[in-house]
Amino acid sequence: MWCDHAFYVGATADNAPILKDLERIPGTAGVKIFMGASTGSLLVTEDDALSAVLASGTRRVAIHVEDEARMNDRKDYRVEGDPSSHPALMATKRIVGLARKARRRIHVLHITTPAELEYLAGHKNIATCEVTPQHLTLAGEEAYPRLGSYAQMNPSIRSGAHRDGLWHWLRQGVPDVLGSDHAPHTIEEKAKPYPASPSGMPGVQTLVPLLLNHVAEGRLTLQRFIDLTSAGPQRIFGLVGKGRIVPGYDADFTIVALGKRWTVGGDWLASRCG
């Protein structure tokens, strides 16, 4: 790695009692909960287990917020070969209620619906949140016919109306950060017919150019972009010496040519997935 990084500890129903210790291990960013769409034991679905995780530790908990039970109930709606039928459903109100009972700060990851952001606007004292470049850029009506399973992810790419709604609440200042939700898979894996194809796409390397493209097209100010990618993460996660150009802080700089134009291609991407 060419930059400072850390990893989340994945919460499970079994490791809840020791999360308060695990979240303090050097190199740990904190605890992450998958409420839906994960593998193995990295899935915490029941209220009792979620409450146990939230009660163990003090750092802000990052949460992939989907309702696994509702997703399973809707599996019959999936159409083989049609990734646009991929389900992703909201559980944000549920986890905010549990967080308030536990008096634990949370961070809601990769939000896809304006209704979630409208709700979270009234709960900023306990819940911060992120949006991703892919949900701000892609619309299901265009993405699925053109990209097929390459556009398949959790939570799913939604309609253009949803995308426009995310931009509305971004302009209102509700999202705190931008996240990549980097989840690479090989071309061979992605070529499998839906629903055998895995969810996710690479996103670390494309986050800055994609959002600067939105800046160039007037959807976002450069100052707001900097806050979402630097000062925002520093603020909500309490990072020391990060996020601002100030004497004594780490000199973490990204240098860009704002007038440059190019097309993202496979030969430019460093991810091993291509």
Sequence and secondary structure as in RCSB ss.txt:
>XXXX:A:sequence
MWCDHAFYVGATADNAPILKDLERIPGTAGVKIFMGASTGSLLVTEDDALSAVLASGTRRVAIHVEDEARMNDRK
DYRVEGDPSSHPALMATKRIVGLARKARRRIHVLHITTPAELEYLAGHKNIATCEVTPQHLTLAGEEAYPRLGSY
AQMNPSIRSGAHRDGLWHWLRQGVPDVLGSDHAPHTIEEKAKPYPASPSGMPGVQTLVPLLLNHVAEGRLTLQRF
IDLTSAGPQRIFGLVGKGRIVPGYDADFTIVALGKRWTVGGDWLASRCG
>XXXX:A:secstr
  S   EEEE  TTTGGGHHHHTTSTTEEEEEEESSS  TT    SHHHHHHHHTS SS EEEE   HHHHHHTG
GG BTTBGGG      HHHHHHHHHHHT  EEE S   HHHHHHHTT TTTEEEEE HHHHH  HHHHHHHHGGG
G  SS    HHHHHHHHHHHHTT   EE   B    HHHHTS TTSS   B  TTTHHHHHHHHHHTTSS HHHH
HIIIIIHHHHHHT TT SS  TTS        TT      TTT  STT 
